[in-house]
Amino acid sequence: MREALKDAKVSHETAVTALKAMSGRREREWPRPDRCRIITIANQKGGVGKTTSSVNLAASLAMHGAQVLVVDLDPQGNASTALGVEHHAEIPSIYDVLIEDMALADIVVAAPEIPNLYCAPATLNLAGAEIELVSKVARESRLRRALDAYDTDKFDYVLIDCPPSLGLLTVNALVGGDELLIPIQCEYYALEGLGQLIRTVDLVKAHLNQKLWVSTILLTMYDARTRLAAQVAEDVRSHFGDVVLNTVIPRSVRVSEAPSYGQSVMTYDPGSSGALAYSEAASEMAHGGARK
């Protein structure tokens, strides 16, 4: 165990050194939006890269000068883990905001690895929130109310990471966001269940949040060795058109390893294919703006 911790520390120090060197070579700042873009990242299918995309897009945007807040709405708290933010049961969390009416300002903390990056953490208490929200007044819009009461103007981006379901937590995220980013993995059955998500989005738009629209599709887990990945990418592009980012996120061991060190891949291994791809995807989002 001691050796493992020592190795982790060495890996962390190496990553920080690499990050400093890389940031010196990069364009210093990307364009910043005129107003805060609140982007919900959702797909009820599990394992498609929602949390990975939330964390690494947020980290990349922050590294290029944007002020970014990640709202972790998944009871597993993986986004909080990847950002190096404490999220044990005693920590004030998004659960307290949704259920106990705590102010969002009271739970937001800075991510230790990257300047300009902040997190509203999730704890395991959130696992019971789906049931507890049922009896709450305006249960679908409690996150929106908390965001409206918070000074989001100090941020350029708010990214909301959703659980792999279409329950009340995800509905709160859809009501709370202005844009929807859907990660789609380049694998068989990629589009399965997507129709249900789009129908849910249409219902939310019709009854709860008229501003919501699908602004971005991100292709993840792309394996260039297979014809299937290319076919899925082609199908998605033909179906969704210009909202699909040109950049695809490849399968990457480094991306999977990074959270175990409490880091995004942007600091864990900045030169890896996954880090470079997420940086390009974030650049597209920043330079393209909200293309409505």
Secondary structure, DSSP 8 states (H G I E B T S, - for coil): -HHHHHHHHHHHHHHHHHHHHHHHHS-S-----SS-EEEEE--SSTTSSHHHHHHHHHHHHHHTT--EEEEE--TT-HHHHHTT----TTS--HHHHHHH---GGGT-EE-SSSTTEEEE---GGGGGHHHHHTTSTTGGGHHHHHHHHS-GGG-SEEEEE--SS-SHHHHHHHHH-SEEEEEEESSTTTTTTHHHHHHHHHHHHHHT-TT-EEEEEEEEEE-TT-HHHHHHHHHHHHHHGGGEEEEEEE--HHHHHGGGGT--HHHH-TTSHHHHHHHHHHHHHHHH----
